[in-house]
């Protein structure tokens, strides 16, 4: 049985996240306190107490989810010697995956996703934008609708989450036209998302350039554990390749369906999601009902996970 450790992206956050991990393990809290000192932020307080509006800001959301996910992983590793055969993450979760396989240091990754969140908002330069989740329509139909809608404004299919759930992103005009076409094609719902920018589109290309500059001088190690990338659903063990893919990922679609299928084709039968909520677990089961999916997002769930693995 091969195992993949997987890590969620934005949308999994909630007020109170990681509080139990910090209370249980003071060294986890020390990492967060150090982050706040270095960046002049109050992330620990925002995560623990809110307000939710601040936690939803991308510059806070991204490091918050990464931090929670690594706390869950590190606590698990204190009680289990199970090593993954692969790691993968959804969008910002790919940074978390690279901490999990030793490519990136925890503090470096927190810094990068904090800056990534700022860059992804700043790069849009005031263009009216939107993102929306398309429910109940196959991906190819979403791609075709976006191509038709581009006469009104840039709009792309950017997150391929399940075979029948795809997120679109782009200009406000492009999103509006795409929604009209998607409903006509039979989409069950087109749900607007509250986000800080048109993520994973060329509209924020400057963010990828700024992120590449931010990575200069940081160590990206080679790893014995392959990381499957969002941009091409291919596994990499060389740190230099993983770094280059993180830069491309900012403006590239998140190929989550292809990534899960690639992992299954490589022999992975068991996925363990580390992080707040259970968003990826649901996606994976929708992609492949035969996959064994476990998750760990709160300290109280540890015994349950260890028991499931033992059986």
C-alpha positions as a Markdown table, in Angstrom:
| # | Residue | x | y | z |
|---|---|---|---|---|
| 1 | Unk | 0.0 | 0.0 | 0.0 |
| 2 | Unk | 1.4 | 3.3 | -1.1 |
| 3 | Unk | 0.4 | 6.5 | 0.8 |
| 4 | Unk | 0.3 | 10.1 | -0.2 |
| 5 | Unk | 0.2 | 13.0 | 2.4 |
| 6 | Unk | -2.0 | 15.8 | 1.0 |
| 7 | Unk | -2.5 | 19.4 | 2.1 |
| 8 | Unk | -5.4 | 21.9 | 1.5 |
| 9 | Unk | -5.5 | 25.4 | 0.1 |
| 10 | Unk | -7.6 | 28.4 | 0.8 |
| 11 | Unk | -11.1 | 28.0 | 1.9 |
| 12 | Unk | -10.3 | 25.6 | 4.8 |
| 13 | Unk | -9.6 | 28.3 | 7.4 |
| 14 | Unk | -11.8 | 28.9 | 10.5 |
| 15 | Unk | -11.4 | 31.0 | 13.7 |
| 16 | Unk | -9.8 | 28.9 | 16.4 |
| 17 | Unk | -7.7 | 26.9 | 14.0 |
| 18 | Unk | -4.4 | 25.4 | 15.4 |
| 19 | Unk | -5.3 | 26.6 | 18.9 |
| 20 | Unk | -5.3 | 23.0 | 20.2 |
| 21 | Unk | -2.0 | 22.2 | 18.6 |
| 22 | Unk | -0.3 | 25.3 | 20.1 |
| 23 | Unk | -1.7 | 24.5 | 23.6 |
| 24 | Unk | -0.5 | 20.9 | 23.3 |
| 25 | Unk | 3.0 | 21.7 | 21.9 |
| 26 | Unk | 4.6 | 25.0 | 22.9 |
| 27 | Unk | 7.2 | 24.6 | 20.2 |
| 28 | Unk | 4.5 | 25.0 | 17.6 |
| 29 | Unk | 3.3 | 28.2 | 19.2 |
| 30 | Unk | 7.0 | 29.4 | 19.2 |
| 31 | Unk | 7.1 | 29.0 | 15.4 |
| 32 | Unk | 4.0 | 31.2 | 15.1 |
| 33 | Unk | 5.2 | 33.8 | 17.5 |
| 34 | Unk | 8.5 | 34.0 | 15.6 |
| 35 | Unk | 6.6 | 34.5 | 12.4 |
| 36 | Unk | 4.6 | 37.4 | 14.0 |
| 37 | Unk | 7.8 | 39.0 | 15.2 |
| 38 | Unk | 9.5 | 38.8 | 11.9 |
| 39 | Unk | 6.6 | 40.1 | 9.9 |
| 40 | Unk | 5.0 | 42.6 | 12.3 |
| 41 | Unk | 1.7 | 40.6 | 12.1 |
| 42 | Unk | -0.8 | 39.3 | 14.7 |
| 43 | Unk | -1.4 | 36.0 | 12.9 |
| 44 | Unk | -1.6 | 33.9 | 16.1 |
| 45 | Unk | -4.3 | 36.1 | 17.6 |
| 46 | Unk | -6.2 | 36.3 | 14.3 |
| 47 | Unk | -6.2 | 32.5 | 13.9 |
| 48 | Unk | -7.3 | 32.0 | 17.5 |
| 49 | Unk | -9.8 | 34.8 | 18.0 |
| 50 | Unk | -10.6 | 36.3 | 14.7 |
| 51 | Unk | -12.2 | 38.4 | 13.4 |
| 52 | Unk | -13.1 | 36.1 | 10.5 |
| 53 | Unk | -12.8 | 39.0 | 8.1 |
| 54 | Unk | -9.1 | 39.4 | 8.8 |
| 55 | Unk | -8.5 | 35.6 | 8.7 |
| 56 | Unk | -10.1 | 35.6 | 5.2 |
| 57 | Unk | -7.5 | 38.1 | 4.0 |
| 58 | Unk | -5.2 | 36.1 | 1.7 |
| 59 | Unk | -2.0 | 37.3 | 3.3 |
| 60 | Unk | -3.3 | 35.8 | 6.6 |
| 61 | Unk | -5.2 | 32.8 | 5.2 |
| 62 | Unk | -2.3 | 31.3 | 3.4 |
| 63 | Unk | 0.2 | 31.1 | 6.3 |
| 64 | Unk | -2.6 | 30.2 | 8.7 |
| 65 | Unk | -3.5 | 27.1 | 6.7 |
| 66 | Unk | 0.1 | 26.1 | 6.1 |
| 67 | Unk | 0.9 | 26.4 | 9.8 |
| 68 | Unk | -2.2 | 24.4 | 10.9 |
| 69 | Unk | -1.4 | 21.7 | 8.4 |
| 70 | Unk | 2.2 | 21.3 | 9.5 |
| 71 | Unk | 1.2 | 21.3 | 13.2 |
| 72 | Unk | -1.1 | 18.3 | 12.4 |
| 73 | Unk | 1.7 | 16.6 | 10.4 |
| 74 | Unk | 4.3 | 17.1 | 13.1 |
| 75 | Unk | 2.1 | 15.9 | 15.9 |
| 76 | Unk | 1.2 | 12.8 | 13.9 |
| 77 | Unk | 4.9 | 12.1 | 13.2 |
| 78 | Unk | 5.5 | 12.1 | 17.0 |
| 79 | Unk | 3.3 | 9.1 | 17.2 |
| 80 | Unk | 3.8 | 7.3 | 13.9 |
| 81 | Unk | 6.8 | 6.3 | 11.7 |
| 82 | Unk | 4.7 | 6.2 | 8.6 |
| 83 | Unk | 6.5 | 7.9 | 5.7 |
| 84 | Unk | 4.6 | 9.0 | 2.6 |
| 85 | Unk | 5.5 | 7.7 | -0.8 |
| 86 | Unk | 4.4 | 11.0 | -2.3 |
| 87 | Unk | 3.2 | 14.4 | -1.2 |
| 88 | Unk | 0.9 | 16.9 | -2.9 |
| 89 | Unk | -1.1 | 20.0 | -2.0 |
| 90 | Unk | -3.9 | 22.1 | -3.5 |
| 91 | Unk | -2.6 | 25.5 | -4.6 |
| 92 | Unk | -0.9 | 27.0 | -1.4 |
| 93 | Unk | -1.0 | 23.4 | -0.1 |
| 94 | Unk | 1.8 | 22.7 | -2.5 |
| 95 | Unk | 4.1 | 24.8 | -0.3 |
| 96 | Unk | 3.0 | 22.8 | 2.7 |
| 97 | Unk | 3.8 | 19.6 | 0.8 |
| 98 | Unk | 7.3 | 20.8 | 0.2 |
| 99 | Unk | 7.8 | 21.4 | 3.9 |
| 100 | Unk | 6.5 | 17.9 | 4.5 |
| 101 | Unk | 9.0 | 16.3 | 2.2 |
| 102 | Unk | 11.9 | 18.4 | 3.5 |
| 103 | Unk | 12.3 | 20.6 | 0.4 |
| 104 | Unk | 11.5 | 23.8 | 2.3 |
| 105 | Unk | 12.0 | 24.9 | 5.9 |
| 106 | Unk | 8.8 | 25.6 | 7.8 |
| 107 | Unk | 9.6 | 29.3 | 8.5 |
| 108 | Unk | 10.7 | 29.9 | 4.9 |
| 109 | Unk | 7.4 | 28.5 | 3.6 |
| 110 | Unk | 5.4 | 30.6 | 6.0 |
| 111 | Unk | 7.2 | 33.7 | 4.8 |
| 112 | Unk | 6.7 | 32.8 | 1.1 |
| 113 | Unk | 3.0 | 32.1 | 1.3 |
| 114 | Unk | 2.5 | 35.3 | 3.4 |
| 115 | Unk | 4.2 | 37.3 | 0.6 |
| 116 | Unk | 2.5 | 35.2 | -2.1 |
| 117 | Unk | -0.9 | 36.3 | -0.6 |
| 118 | Unk | 0.2 | 40.0 | -0.7 |
| 119 | Unk | 1.6 | 39.7 | -4.2 |
| 120 | Unk | -1.5 | 37.9 | -5.6 |
| 121 | Unk | -3.7 | 40.8 | -4.4 |
| 122 | Unk | -1.3 | 43.7 | -5.4 |
| 123 | Unk | -0.6 | 42.3 | -8.9 |
| 124 | Unk | -4.2 | 42.8 | -10.1 |
| 125 | Unk | -3.8 | 46.5 | -10.2 |
| 126 | Unk | -7.4 | 47.5 | -9.8 |
| 127 | Unk | -9.0 | 45.5 | -12.6 |
| 128 | Unk | -12.6 | 44.4 | -11.6 |
| 129 | Unk | -12.4 | 40.6 | -11.2 |
| 130 | Unk | -14.2 | 37.6 | -9.9 |
| 131 | Unk | -13.9 | 33.9 | -9.2 |
| 132 | Unk | -16.7 | 31.3 | -9.1 |
| 133 | Unk | -17.2 | 27.6 | -8.5 |
| 134 | Unk | -19.0 | 25.8 | -11.3 |
| 135 | Unk | -21.0 | 22.8 | -9.9 |
| 136 | Unk | -22.4 | 19.9 | -11.9 |
| 137 | Unk | -20.7 | 20.4 | -15.2 |
| 138 | Unk | -17.8 | 18.5 | -16.8 |
| 139 | Unk | -14.5 | 20.3 | -17.1 |
| 140 | Unk | -14.4 | 20.4 | -20.9 |
| 141 | Unk | -17.8 | 22.2 | -21.0 |
| 142 | Unk | -16.4 | 24.8 | -18.5 |
| 143 | Unk | -13.3 | 25.3 | -20.6 |
| 144 | Unk | -15.4 | 25.8 | -23.7 |
| 145 | Unk | -17.7 | 28.3 | -22.0 |
| 146 | Unk | -14.7 | 30.3 | -20.8 |
| 147 | Unk | -13.3 | 30.4 | -24.3 |
| 148 | Unk | -16.6 | 31.7 | -25.7 |
| 149 | Unk | -16.8 | 34.3 | -22.9 |
| 150 | Unk | -13.4 | 35.7 | -23.6 |
| 151 | Unk | -14.9 | 38.1 | -26.1 |
| 152 | Unk | -16.2 | 40.0 | -23.1 |
| 153 | Unk | -13.1 | 39.7 | -20.9 |
| 154 | Unk | -10.4 | 37.3 | -19.8 |
| 155 | Unk | -11.9 | 34.3 | -17.9 |
| 156 | Unk | -10.2 | 30.9 | -17.4 |
| 157 | Unk | -10.9 | 27.5 | -15.8 |
| 158 | Unk | -8.3 | 27.5 | -13.1 |
| 159 | Unk | -9.1 | 24.9 | -10.4 |
| 160 | Unk | -10.0 | 21.4 | -11.6 |
| 161 | Unk | -11.2 | 20.2 | -8.2 |
| 162 | Unk | -13.4 | 17.2 | -9.1 |
| 163 | Unk | -14.8 | 15.9 | -12.4 |
| 164 | Unk | -17.9 | 18.0 | -11.9 |
| 165 | Unk | -16.5 | 21.0 | -9.9 |
| 166 | Unk | -14.3 | 23.6 | -11.6 |
| 167 | Unk | -13.4 | 27.1 | -10.4 |
| 168 | Unk | -13.3 | 29.9 | -13.0 |
| 169 | Unk | -11.3 | 33.1 | -12.5 |
| 170 | Unk | -10.9 | 36.4 | -14.5 |
| 171 | Unk | -12.3 | 39.8 | -15.2 |
| 172 | Unk | -15.7 | 40.7 | -13.8 |
| 173 | Unk | -17.1 | 41.0 | -17.4 |
| 174 | Unk | -15.6 | 37.6 | -18.4 |
| 175 | Unk | -17.0 | 35.9 | -15.3 |
| 176 | Unk | -20.5 | 37.4 | -15.9 |
| 177 | Unk | -20.6 | 36.2 | -19.5 |
| 178 | Unk | -19.2 | 32.8 | -18.6 |
| 179 | Unk | -21.9 | 32.3 | -15.9 |
| 180 | Unk | -24.6 | 33.0 | -18.5 |
| 181 | Unk | -23.1 | 30.4 | -20.9 |
| 182 | Unk | -22.4 | 27.8 | -18.1 |
| 183 | Unk | -26.0 | 27.9 | -17.0 |
| 184 | Unk | -27.1 | 27.5 | -20.6 |
| 185 | Unk | -24.8 | 24.4 | -20.8 |
| 186 | Unk | -26.5 | 22.8 | -17.8 |
| 187 | Unk | -24.4 | 23.8 | -14.8 |
| 188 | Unk | -26.3 | 23.2 | -11.6 |
| 189 | Unk | -24.8 | 26.2 | -9.8 |
| 190 | Unk | -22.3 | 28.9 | -10.4 |
| 191 | Unk | -21.3 | 30.1 | -7.0 |
| 192 | Unk | -19.3 | 33.4 | -6.6 |
| 193 | Unk | -16.2 | 33.1 | -4.4 |
| 194 | Unk | -15.0 | 35.8 | -2.0 |
| 195 | Unk | -11.3 | 36.2 | -2.9 |
| 196 | Unk | -8.7 | 38.9 | -3.1 |
| 197 | Unk | -7.9 | 38.6 | -6.8 |
| 198 | Unk | -8.3 | 36.7 | -10.1 |
| 199 | Unk | -6.0 | 33.9 | -8.9 |
| 200 | Unk | -4.2 | 31.5 | -11.2 |
| 201 | Unk | -4.7 | 33.7 | -14.3 |
| 202 | Unk | -2.4 | 35.9 | -16.4 |
| 203 | Unk | -4.0 | 38.9 | -14.7 |
| 204 | Unk | -1.7 | 38.5 | -11.8 |
| 205 | Unk | 1.5 | 37.6 | -13.7 |
| 206 | Unk | 3.5 | 40.2 | -11.8 |
| 207 | Unk | 2.9 | 38.1 | -8.6 |
| 208 | Unk | 4.8 | 35.2 | -10.1 |
| 209 | Unk | 7.7 | 37.5 | -10.9 |
| 210 | Unk | 7.7 | 38.9 | -7.4 |
| 211 | Unk | 7.5 | 35.5 | -5.9 |
| 212 | Unk | 10.5 | 34.3 | -7.9 |
| 213 | Unk | 12.5 | 37.3 | -6.6 |
| 214 | Unk | 11.4 | 36.5 | -3.0 |
| 215 | Unk | 12.7 | 32.9 | -3.4 |
| 216 | Unk | 16.2 | 34.1 | -4.4 |
| 217 | Unk | 18.7 | 32.9 | -1.8 |
| 218 | Unk | 16.2 | 30.5 | -0.2 |
| 219 | Unk | 17.2 | 26.8 | 0.1 |
| 220 | Unk | 15.1 | 24.3 | -1.9 |
| 221 | Unk | 16.6 | 20.9 | -1.1 |
| 222 | Unk | 16.3 | 17.8 | -3.2 |
| 223 | Unk | 14.0 | 15.2 | -1.5 |
| 224 | Unk | 13.7 | 11.4 | -1.5 |
| 225 | Unk | 9.9 | 11.9 | -1.4 |
| 226 | Unk | 8.4 | 13.1 | -4.7 |
| 227 | Unk | 6.0 | 16.0 | -4.7 |
| 228 | Unk | 3.3 | 16.0 | -7.3 |
| 229 | Unk | 2.8 | 19.5 | -8.7 |
| 230 | Unk | -0.4 | 21.4 | -9.5 |
| 231 | Unk | 0.9 | 22.7 | -12.8 |
| 232 | Unk | 1.5 | 19.4 | -14.6 |
| 233 | Unk | 0.5 | 16.6 | -12.2 |
| 234 | Unk | 4.0 | 15.3 | -12.4 |
| 235 | Unk | 6.2 | 14.3 | -9.5 |
| 236 | Unk | 9.6 | 16.0 | -8.8 |
| 237 | Unk | 12.3 | 15.4 | -6.2 |
| 238 | Unk | 14.7 | 18.1 | -7.2 |
| 239 | Unk | 14.3 | 21.3 | -5.2 |
| 240 | Unk | 15.1 | 23.5 | -8.2 |
| 241 | Unk | 12.3 | 22.0 | -10.2 |
| 242 | Unk | 9.8 | 22.3 | -7.3 |
| 243 | Unk | 10.8 | 26.0 | -6.9 |
| 244 | Unk | 10.2 | 26.7 | -10.6 |
| 245 | Unk | 6.8 | 25.0 | -10.5 |
| 246 | Unk | 5.7 | 27.1 | -7.5 |
| 247 | Unk | 6.4 | 30.2 | -9.6 |
| 248 | Unk | 4.4 | 28.9 | -12.6 |
| 249 | Unk | 1.6 | 27.8 | -10.3 |
| 250 | Unk | 0.6 | 31.4 | -9.5 |
| 251 | Unk | -0.7 | 31.9 | -13.0 |
| 252 | Unk | -1.4 | 28.3 | -14.0 |
| 253 | Unk | -4.5 | 26.1 | -13.4 |
| 254 | Unk | -4.6 | 23.8 | -10.4 |
| 255 | Unk | -4.7 | 20.3 | -11.9 |
| 256 | Unk | -6.0 | 18.6 | -8.8 |
| 257 | Unk | -8.1 | 15.9 | -10.6 |
| 258 | Unk | -5.1 | 15.0 | -12.8 |
| 259 | Unk | -2.8 | 15.0 | -9.7 |
| 260 | Unk | -5.0 | 12.5 | -7.8 |
| 261 | Unk | -5.3 | 10.3 | -10.9 |
| 262 | Unk | -1.5 | 10.4 | -11.4 |
| 263 | Unk | -1.0 | 9.4 | -7.7 |
| 264 | Unk | -3.4 | 6.5 | -8.2 |
| 265 | Unk | -1.6 | 5.4 | -11.3 |
| 266 | Unk | 1.7 | 5.5 | -9.4 |
| 267 | Unk | 0.2 | 2.9 | -7.0 |
| 268 | Unk | -1.1 | 5.2 | -4.2 |
| 269 | Unk | -4.1 | 3.6 | -2.5 |
| 270 | Unk | -4.2 | 5.7 | 0.7 |
| 271 | Unk | -4.4 | 9.4 | 1.1 |
| 272 | Unk | -4.0 | 11.2 | 4.4 |
| 273 | Unk | -5.1 | 14.9 | 4.5 |
| 274 | Unk | -3.4 | 17.1 | 7.1 |
| 275 | Unk | -5.0 | 20.4 | 7.7 |
| 276 | Unk | -8.1 | 22.3 | 8.8 |
| 277 | Unk | -11.5 | 20.9 | 7.6 |
| 278 | Unk | -11.7 | 17.9 | 5.2 |
| 279 | Unk | -12.0 | 19.6 | 1.9 |
| 280 | Unk | -9.5 | 17.6 | -0.1 |
| 281 | Unk | -10.8 | 14.3 | 1.4 |
| 282 | Unk | -14.2 | 15.0 | -0.2 |
| 283 | Unk | -12.6 | 16.0 | -3.5 |
| 284 | Unk | -10.5 | 12.8 | -3.6 |
| 285 | Unk | -13.5 | 10.6 | -3.0 |
| 286 | Unk | -15.3 | 12.3 | -5.8 |
| 287 | Unk | -12.4 | 11.7 | -8.1 |
| 288 | Unk | -11.8 | 8.1 | -7.2 |
| 289 | Unk | -14.3 | 6.3 | -5.0 |
| 290 | Unk | -11.9 | 3.3 | -4.5 |
| 291 | Unk | -9.2 | 5.5 | -2.8 |
| 292 | Unk | -8.8 | 5.1 | 1.0 |
| 293 | Unk | -9.0 | 8.6 | 2.4 |
| 294 | Unk | -8.1 | 9.6 | 6.0 |
| 295 | Unk | -7.7 | 13.0 | 7.6 |
| 296 | Unk | -6.2 | 14.7 | 10.6 |
| 297 | Unk | -7.1 | 18.3 | 11.4 |
| 298 | Unk | -7.6 | 18.5 | 15.2 |
| 299 | Unk | -5.5 | 17.1 | 18.1 |
| 300 | Unk | -8.5 | 15.1 | 19.4 |
| 301 | Unk | -8.6 | 13.1 | 16.2 |
| 302 | Unk | -5.1 | 11.6 | 16.6 |
| 303 | Unk | -6.2 | 8.4 | 18.3 |
| 304 | Unk | -8.8 | 7.8 | 15.6 |
| 305 | Unk | -6.3 | 8.2 | 12.8 |
| 306 | Unk | -3.7 | 6.0 | 14.5 |
| 307 | Unk | -6.4 | 3.4 | 15.0 |
| 308 | Unk | -7.5 | 3.5 | 11.4 |
| 309 | Unk | -3.9 | 3.1 | 10.2 |
| 310 | Unk | -3.4 | 0.2 | 12.6 |
| 311 | Unk | -6.4 | -1.6 | 11.3 |
